[in-house]
């Protein structure tokens, strides 16, 4: 029997996450936490917005599983702060992996991270907490990605690269092998990262 899961954030990223969660078939989505103005509305004509952040404690009394479905563009602070808040409440934040992704059994993925459709995570890769590895991204062997990072659609991270916490890498960017990307970088789409930054 699938475990009940509540999602936090009802925007566009939530829709993509829903599709991955449904296809993974580990959790059953019970509702979405979002802004008060959206209470009672439905996402994808199926999942109801049942409350706001202030309702989490009540829901958590009967269900410990939550997942953040707020996106991360220029600023990860909202995702990061909510994630830390959930951890302080001792709630469970799973790893979500699309069945259409290729994820090596020799990789490690920390809690709250999602690996989306057609992404690749190769052997020896280490993904931190609360990351988004978006559709079609490639994370090659021995790459280390810190916490609260978003590796966007179609990004290629070549082997041995180290990416620090809070980093955003825009769609279709390519990182050369064995480079270091420093803390809290925002890298625009179609970038070519060929040296430490």
Backbone as numpy.savetxt, mean C-alpha at the origin, in Angstrom:
# Nx Ny Nz CAx CAy CAz Cx Cy Cz
-13.23 -19.87 5.91 -14.07 -18.67 5.91 -13.19 -17.42 5.91
-13.50 -16.47 5.03 -12.72 -15.25 4.93 -12.87 -14.39 6.17
-11.80 -13.70 6.54 -11.82 -12.80 7.69 -12.43 -11.47 7.28
-13.13 -10.83 8.22 -13.72 -9.53 7.96 -12.64 -8.46 7.95
-12.77 -7.50 7.03 -11.79 -6.43 6.88 -12.51 -5.12 6.63
-12.06 -4.07 7.33 -12.58 -2.72 7.12 -11.50 -1.87 6.45
-11.92 -1.09 5.47 -10.99 -0.25 4.72 -11.10 1.19 5.21
-9.96 1.87 5.23 -9.93 3.27 5.66 -9.51 4.13 4.48
-10.46 4.90 3.95 -10.23 5.74 2.78 -11.08 5.27 1.62
-11.90 6.16 1.05 -12.84 5.75 0.03 -12.64 6.39 -1.33
-11.42 6.82 -1.64 -11.15 7.47 -2.92 -10.77 6.50 -4.02
-10.06 7.02 -5.03 -9.70 6.20 -6.18 -8.81 5.02 -5.84
-7.84 5.24 -4.94 -6.96 4.13 -4.56 -7.75 3.01 -3.89
-8.78 3.38 -3.15 -9.63 2.37 -2.50 -10.22 1.42 -3.53
-10.68 1.96 -4.66 -11.29 1.11 -5.69 -10.30 0.08 -6.21
-9.06 0.52 -6.44 -8.03 -0.42 -6.91 -7.73 -1.48 -5.86
-7.68 -1.06 -4.60 -7.42 -2.01 -3.51 -8.55 -3.03 -3.39
-9.79 -2.57 -3.54 -10.93 -3.48 -3.45 -10.78 -4.61 -4.46
-10.40 -4.27 -5.68 -10.28 -5.30 -6.71 -9.22 -6.34 -6.33
-8.10 -5.86 -5.77 -7.05 -6.78 -5.35 -7.53 -7.66 -4.19
-8.18 -7.05 -3.20 -8.66 -7.78 -2.03 -9.69 -8.84 -2.43
-10.60 -8.48 -3.32 -11.61 -9.45 -3.78 -10.95 -10.64 -4.46
-9.95 -10.37 -5.28 -9.33 -11.45 -6.04 -8.39 -12.30 -5.18
-7.83 -11.69 -4.13 -6.97 -12.46 -3.23 -7.78 -13.50 -2.44
-9.03 -13.15 -2.12 -9.98 -14.07 -1.47 -9.52 -14.53 -0.08
-8.88 -13.63 0.64 -8.50 -13.91 2.02 -9.44 -13.19 2.98
-9.83 -11.97 2.59 -10.67 -11.13 3.45 -12.00 -10.81 2.78
-13.00 -10.58 3.62 -14.29 -10.10 3.17 -14.46 -8.66 3.64
-14.63 -7.75 2.69 -14.74 -6.32 3.02 -16.11 -6.07 3.65
-16.09 -5.53 4.88 -17.33 -5.31 5.63 -17.81 -3.87 5.57
-16.93 -2.94 5.23 -17.33 -1.55 5.16 -16.12 -0.66 5.00
-16.41 0.63 4.75 -15.35 1.60 4.48 -15.48 2.77 5.45
-14.34 3.19 5.98 -14.25 4.36 6.84 -13.80 5.54 5.98
-14.54 6.64 6.02 -14.20 7.78 5.17 -14.68 9.07 5.84
-14.81 10.13 5.08 -15.27 11.41 5.62 -16.74 11.34 5.99
-17.14 12.15 6.96 -18.53 12.18 7.42 -19.49 12.48 6.27
-19.12 13.38 5.37 -20.00 13.75 4.25 -20.30 12.58 3.32
-19.48 11.53 3.38 -19.67 10.36 2.51 -20.38 9.20 3.21
-20.70 9.38 4.49 -21.37 8.30 5.22 -22.65 7.88 4.49
-22.83 6.59 4.34 -24.01 6.05 3.68 -23.87 5.88 2.18
-22.86 6.48 1.58 -22.64 6.29 0.15 -22.00 4.93 -0.09
-21.94 4.54 -1.37 -21.36 3.25 -1.71 -20.19 3.42 -2.67
-19.20 2.57 -2.49 -18.04 2.53 -3.37 -18.22 1.33 -4.29
-18.09 1.58 -5.60 -18.27 0.53 -6.61 -19.63 -0.14 -6.49
-20.62 0.62 -6.06 -22.01 0.15 -5.93 -22.17 -1.08 -5.06
-21.20 -1.30 -4.16 -21.24 -2.54 -3.38 -20.87 -2.34 -1.92
-19.88 -1.50 -1.65 -19.34 -1.38 -0.30 -19.72 -0.02 0.29
-20.38 -0.07 1.44 -20.93 1.14 2.05 -19.91 1.84 2.95
-19.92 3.17 2.89 -19.18 3.97 3.86 -19.98 3.96 5.15
-19.41 3.34 6.17 -20.18 3.10 7.41 -19.81 4.03 8.55
-18.74 4.83 8.38 -18.37 5.70 9.47 -17.11 6.48 9.17
-16.59 7.14 10.20 -15.39 7.96 10.10 -14.32 7.39 11.05
-13.19 8.08 11.10 -12.09 7.65 11.98 -12.54 7.49 13.43
-13.51 8.30 13.83 -13.97 8.25 15.22 -14.73 6.97 15.55
-15.12 6.21 14.52 -15.85 4.96 14.73 -14.93 3.74 14.81
-13.64 3.93 14.57 -12.72 2.79 14.52 -12.70 2.02 15.83
-12.66 2.72 16.95 -12.60 2.04 18.24 -13.81 1.14 18.48
-14.98 1.59 18.06 -16.20 0.79 18.23 -16.14 -0.45 17.35
-15.76 -0.26 16.10 -15.67 -1.39 15.17 -14.62 -2.39 15.65
-13.52 -1.88 16.17 -12.40 -2.73 16.58 -12.76 -3.67 17.73
-13.82 -3.36 18.46 -14.22 -4.24 19.57 -14.65 -5.62 19.08
-15.16 -5.68 17.86 -15.62 -6.95 17.31 -14.79 -7.43 16.13
-13.91 -6.57 15.61 -13.10 -6.96 14.46 -11.76 -6.23 14.48
-10.65 -6.96 14.47 -9.34 -6.30 14.59 -8.68 -5.95 13.26
-9.26 -6.33 12.12 -8.57 -6.19 10.83 -8.99 -4.93 10.09
-7.99 -4.08 9.82 -8.20 -2.85 9.07 -7.11 -2.73 8.01
-7.44 -2.01 6.93 -6.42 -1.78 5.90 -6.58 -0.36 5.35
-5.44 0.34 5.19 -5.47 1.71 4.70 -5.56 1.75 3.18
-6.61 2.40 2.69 -6.81 2.51 1.24 -6.81 3.98 0.81
-6.10 4.79 1.58 -5.85 6.18 1.21 -4.60 6.20 0.34
-4.64 6.96 -0.75 -3.48 7.03 -1.64 -2.34 7.85 -1.06
-1.23 7.84 -1.77 -0.03 8.61 -1.37 0.55 9.21 -2.62
0.40 10.53 -2.74 1.05 11.22 -3.85 2.24 12.01 -3.31
2.08 13.31 -3.13 3.22 14.10 -2.67 3.49 13.95 -1.18
2.50 13.56 -0.43 2.63 13.57 1.03 2.04 12.28 1.61
2.84 11.56 2.38 2.36 10.30 2.96 1.87 10.47 4.39
1.81 11.71 4.89 1.58 11.92 6.32 0.23 11.38 6.78
-0.81 11.50 5.96 -2.13 11.00 6.38 -2.09 9.49 6.54
-1.56 8.79 5.55 -1.42 7.32 5.65 -0.55 6.94 6.84
0.56 7.63 6.98 1.52 7.30 8.04 0.90 7.49 9.42
0.24 8.62 9.64 -0.34 8.91 10.95 -1.45 7.93 11.30
-2.29 7.60 10.33 -3.36 6.63 10.58 -2.79 5.25 10.87
-1.76 4.87 10.12 -1.13 3.56 10.34 -0.58 3.47 11.76
0.15 4.49 12.18 0.71 4.50 13.53 -0.40 4.45 14.57
-1.50 5.16 14.31 -2.64 5.15 15.22 -3.24 3.74 15.35
-3.36 3.03 14.23 -3.89 1.67 14.26 -2.97 0.74 15.04
-1.66 0.91 14.85 -0.71 0.07 15.59 -0.82 0.32 17.10
-0.99 1.57 17.49 -1.11 1.89 18.91 -2.35 1.25 19.52
-3.38 1.07 18.70 -4.61 0.42 19.16 -4.50 -1.10 19.12
-3.31 -1.59 18.69 -3.04 -3.03 18.59 -3.97 -3.73 17.61
-4.30 -3.03 16.52 -5.14 -3.62 15.48 -4.26 -4.33 14.45
-4.87 -5.23 13.71 -4.13 -6.03 12.74 -4.27 -5.39 11.36
-3.10 -5.18 10.73 -3.05 -4.56 9.40 -2.34 -5.55 8.48
-3.07 -6.24 7.64 -2.47 -7.34 6.88 -1.62 -6.86 5.71
-0.88 -7.78 5.15 -0.25 -7.63 3.84 -1.27 -8.11 2.81
-1.45 -7.34 1.74 -2.36 -7.72 0.67 -1.54 -7.93 -0.59
-1.68 -9.09 -1.22 -0.92 -9.40 -2.44 -1.88 -9.90 -3.51
-1.88 -9.22 -4.65 -2.72 -9.67 -5.76 -2.29 -11.05 -6.24
-3.25 -11.92 -6.53 -2.89 -13.22 -7.11 -2.31 -13.09 -8.51
-2.43 -11.90 -9.10 -1.84 -11.66 -10.42 -0.45 -11.03 -10.33
0.04 -10.82 -9.11 1.41 -10.35 -8.92 2.34 -11.56 -8.84
3.61 -11.31 -9.11 4.64 -12.34 -8.96 5.52 -11.91 -7.79
5.45 -12.66 -6.70 6.17 -12.30 -5.48 7.03 -13.49 -5.05
8.32 -13.30 -5.03 9.23 -14.38 -4.66 9.03 -14.80 -3.21
9.11 -16.09 -2.98 9.05 -16.60 -1.60 10.29 -16.19 -0.82
11.30 -15.67 -1.51 12.53 -15.22 -0.86 12.53 -13.71 -0.61
11.39 -13.08 -0.80 11.25 -11.66 -0.47 10.58 -11.54 0.89
10.64 -10.35 1.49 9.92 -10.09 2.74 9.09 -8.83 2.58
7.87 -8.89 3.11 6.93 -7.78 2.98 6.33 -7.51 4.35
6.44 -6.27 4.81 5.98 -5.93 6.16 4.51 -5.51 6.15
3.95 -5.42 7.35 2.51 -5.22 7.51 2.00 -3.94 6.86
0.78 -4.02 6.35 0.11 -2.87 5.78 0.48 -2.56 4.35
1.36 -3.35 3.76 1.78 -3.12 2.37 0.88 -3.87 1.41
0.61 -3.25 0.26 -0.17 -3.90 -0.79 0.68 -4.02 -2.05
0.64 -5.21 -2.66 1.29 -5.47 -3.94 0.17 -5.70 -4.94
0.08 -4.82 -5.93 -1.10 -4.79 -6.80 -0.90 -5.62 -8.06
-1.94 -5.67 -8.89 -1.95 -6.53 -10.08 -0.70 -6.33 -10.96
-0.16 -7.46 -11.39 0.94 -7.50 -12.36 2.25 -6.88 -11.86
2.34 -6.62 -10.57 3.62 -6.19 -10.01 4.53 -7.41 -9.83
5.83 -7.15 -9.77 6.82 -8.20 -9.56 7.70 -7.79 -8.38
7.85 -8.71 -7.42 8.77 -8.51 -6.30 9.72 -9.70 -6.31
10.98 -9.44 -6.59 11.91 -10.53 -6.84 12.67 -10.96 -5.59
13.45 -12.02 -5.73 14.13 -12.66 -4.60 15.05 -11.68 -3.87
15.00 -11.75 -2.54 15.85 -10.92 -1.72 15.35 -9.51 -1.50
14.25 -9.14 -2.13 13.69 -7.80 -1.93 13.06 -7.69 -0.55
13.14 -6.49 0.04 12.54 -6.24 1.35 11.67 -5.00 1.25
10.39 -5.17 1.53 9.43 -4.06 1.47 9.01 -3.71 2.88
9.04 -2.42 3.20 8.71 -1.96 4.54 7.22 -1.91 4.82
6.87 -1.24 5.90 5.48 -1.14 6.34 4.70 -0.14 5.51
3.41 -0.47 5.28 2.45 0.48 4.74 2.88 1.08 3.41
3.44 0.23 2.54 3.85 0.66 1.20 2.80 0.30 0.17
2.83 1.02 -0.94 2.03 0.69 -2.12 3.00 0.30 -3.23
2.90 -0.94 -3.68 3.63 -1.37 -4.87 2.56 -1.48 -5.95
2.49 -0.46 -6.77 1.31 -0.29 -7.62 1.37 -1.16 -8.89
0.31 -1.09 -9.64 0.09 -1.96 -10.79 1.29 -1.95 -11.74
1.79 -3.15 -12.03 2.85 -3.31 -13.01 4.23 -2.87 -12.58
4.41 -2.50 -11.31 5.75 -2.10 -10.85 6.65 -3.32 -10.73
7.94 -3.11 -10.95 8.93 -4.19 -10.83 9.95 -3.81 -9.76
10.03 -4.65 -8.74 11.00 -4.47 -7.66 11.97 -5.65 -7.77
13.18 -5.35 -8.22 14.12 -6.42 -8.54 14.83 -6.97 -7.30
15.69 -7.94 -7.54 16.38 -8.66 -6.46 17.14 -7.71 -5.53
17.07 -8.01 -4.25 17.86 -7.33 -3.22 17.55 -5.83 -3.06
16.45 -5.39 -3.60 16.01 -4.01 -3.38 15.48 -3.89 -1.95
15.76 -2.77 -1.30 15.22 -2.50 0.03 14.39 -1.22 -0.04
13.11 -1.34 0.27 12.19 -0.21 0.26 11.75 0.06 1.69
11.90 1.30 2.14 11.57 1.65 3.50 10.08 1.70 3.75
9.70 2.25 4.89 8.29 2.35 5.28 7.61 3.52 4.58
6.30 3.38 4.36 5.45 4.46 3.86 5.88 4.97 2.49
6.27 4.06 1.62 6.67 4.41 0.25 5.57 4.04 -0.74
5.54 4.78 -1.84 4.63 4.46 -2.94 5.47 4.31 -4.20
5.50 3.08 -4.72 6.17 2.78 -5.97 5.06 2.70 -7.02
4.98 3.71 -7.86 3.80 3.89 -8.72 3.75 2.90 -9.88
2.71 3.04 -10.67 2.45 2.15 -11.79 3.62 2.14 -12.78
4.04 0.94 -13.13 5.04 0.77 -14.16 6.46 1.14 -13.79
6.73 1.41 -12.52 8.09 1.76 -12.08 8.99 0.53 -12.14
10.24 0.73 -12.49 11.24 -0.34 -12.45 12.34 0.05 -11.46
12.47 -0.74 -10.40 13.53 -0.54 -9.41 14.54 -1.67 -9.61
15.71 -1.34 -10.13 16.69 -2.37 -10.44 17.44 -2.84 -9.20
18.11 -3.98 -9.32 18.64 -4.73 -8.21 19.56 -3.95 -7.29
19.41 -4.20 -5.99 20.30 -3.64 -4.99 20.01 -2.21 -4.59
19.02 -1.59 -5.18 18.68 -0.20 -4.86 18.07 -0.13 -3.46
18.38 0.96 -2.75 17.84 1.19 -1.41 17.02 2.48 -1.43
15.77 2.38 -1.00 14.84 3.50 -1.02 14.41 3.79 0.41
14.66 5.00 0.88 14.38 5.36 2.27 12.89 5.61 2.50
12.52 5.73 3.76 11.13 5.95 4.17 10.50 7.15 3.47
9.17 7.08 3.32 8.34 8.22 2.90 8.59 8.67 1.46
9.12 7.79 0.63 9.47 8.14 -0.75 8.33 7.83 -1.70
8.13 8.74 -2.66 7.17 8.53 -3.75 7.95 8.50 -5.05
7.73 7.46 -5.84 8.36 7.36 -7.17 7.25 7.29 -8.21
7.23 8.28 -9.11 6.15 8.44 -10.07 6.15 7.40 -11.18
5.03 7.27 -11.82 4.78 6.23 -12.83 5.85 6.20 -13.92
6.21 4.98 -14.30 7.13 4.69 -15.41 8.54 5.23 -15.18
8.90 5.49 -13.93 10.27 5.85 -13.62 11.15 4.60 -13.57
12.45 4.80 -13.77 13.41 3.69 -13.73 14.56 4.08 -12.82
14.88 3.20 -11.86 16.01 3.40 -10.96 17.14 2.47 -11.37
18.31 3.04 -11.59 19.51 2.25 -11.87 19.83 1.34 -10.68
20.55 0.28 -10.92 20.89 -0.67 -9.87 21.83 -0.06 -8.84
21.70 -0.56 -7.60 22.64 -0.27 -6.50 22.76 1.21 -6.15
21.69 1.97 -6.32 21.74 3.37 -5.90 20.96 3.54 -4.60
21.12 4.71 -3.99 20.43 5.01 -2.74 19.55 6.24 -2.96
18.28 6.12 -2.64 17.35 7.24 -2.71 17.06 7.67 -1.29
17.35 8.92 -0.98 17.29 9.41 0.39 15.85 9.60 0.88
15.74 9.88 2.15 14.46 10.00 2.86 13.55 11.08 2.27
12.26 10.73 2.15 11.20 11.66 1.78 11.41 12.32 0.44
11.85 11.57 -0.53 11.99 12.08 -1.89 10.65 12.01 -2.62
10.42 12.99 -3.50 9.30 12.93 -4.44 9.91 12.91 -5.83
9.72 11.81 -6.53 10.32 11.63 -7.85 9.20 11.63 -8.88
9.29 12.54 -9.83 8.23 12.71 -10.83 8.15 11.53 -11.79
7.01 11.39 -12.44 6.82 10.30 -13.39 7.82 10.40 -14.54
8.13 9.26 -15.12 9.05 9.14 -16.27 10.48 9.57 -15.93
10.84 9.56 -14.66 12.20 9.95 -14.27 13.17 8.80 -14.50
14.43 9.16 -14.68 15.51 8.20 -14.76 16.48 8.52 -13.63
16.53 7.64 -12.64 17.36 7.87 -11.46 18.62 7.03 -11.63
19.74 7.71 -11.92 20.97 6.98 -12.26 22.09 7.18 -11.26
21.82 7.98 -10.21 22.84 8.18 -9.18 22.16 8.40 -7.84
22.91 8.30 -6.77 22.33 8.51 -5.44 21.66 9.88 -5.37
20.51 9.92 -4.70 19.77 11.21 -4.66 19.22 11.46 -3.27
